[in-house]
Amino acid sequence: MRSFYHYMMRYRGVKKPTYESRLADWMFRDHDFPKQSTSYHEISSYLEWNIPFTEAVQVFDRLWDDYSTNES
């Protein structure tokens, strides 16, 4: 299973930013983000302590559902 970070990189680099692309771009720029993690709790806790924008945790939860369904 690849990491959640690698899954999210598909959302980077869009011309019209979305919540998904904002989260992916932030993850890319944040050198402390747990980039090798496949743990919901580790990533969720990190986001709660370092929230990049108000909707980030909700966006993460929605994307995690897709990640956990399609990457396992």
C-alpha positions in Angstrom: 0.0 0.0 0.0 1.4 3.4 -0.9 1.3 6.2 1.6 -1.5 8.7 1.8 0.9 11.4 0.8 1.6 9.7 -2.5 -2.1 9.1 -3.0 -2.7 12.9 -2.5 -0.1 14.0 -5.0 -2.6 13.3 -7.8 -4.4 16.5 -6.7 -1.4 18.9 -7.0 -0.9 21.4 -9.8 -4.4 22.3 -10.9 -5.1 25.7 -12.4 -8.2 26.3 -10.4 -7.5 25.4 -6.8 -9.9 23.1 -4.9 -9.9 22.0 -1.3 -8.2 18.8 -2.4 -5.4 20.6 -4.3 -4.9 23.0 -1.5 -4.4 20.1 1.0 -2.1 18.3 -1.4 0.0 21.4 -2.1 0.3 22.1 1.6 1.3 18.5 2.3 4.0 18.8 -0.4 5.4 22.0 1.1 5.3 20.9 4.7 8.6 19.1 5.4 7.3 17.7 8.7 4.2 16.0 7.3 4.3 12.2 7.9 4.9 11.4 4.2 5.4 7.7 4.6 2.4 7.1 6.8 -0.6 4.9 6.0 -2.1 5.5 9.5 -5.4 7.5 9.7 -4.7 8.4 13.3 -1.2 9.7 12.7 -2.2 11.9 9.8 -5.4 13.1 11.4 -3.6 14.1 14.6 -1.0 15.9 12.6 -3.6 17.8 10.6 -5.5 18.7 13.8 -2.3 20.2 15.3 -1.1 21.9 12.1 -4.3 22.7 10.3 -3.5 24.5 7.0 -7.1 25.8 6.4 -10.5 25.5 8.1 -11.9 22.7 5.9 -8.7 20.6 5.9 -9.8 17.9 8.4 -13.2 17.4 6.6 -11.4 17.2 3.3 -8.9 14.7 4.7 -11.7 12.5 6.1 -13.5 12.4 2.8 -10.3 11.6 0.9 -9.2 9.0 3.4 -12.4 7.0 2.7 -11.4 6.9 -1.0 -7.8 6.1 -0.2 -8.6 3.3 2.2 -11.1 1.8 -0.3 -9.0 2.0 -3.4 -5.4 1.6 -2.1 -5.8 -1.5 0.0 
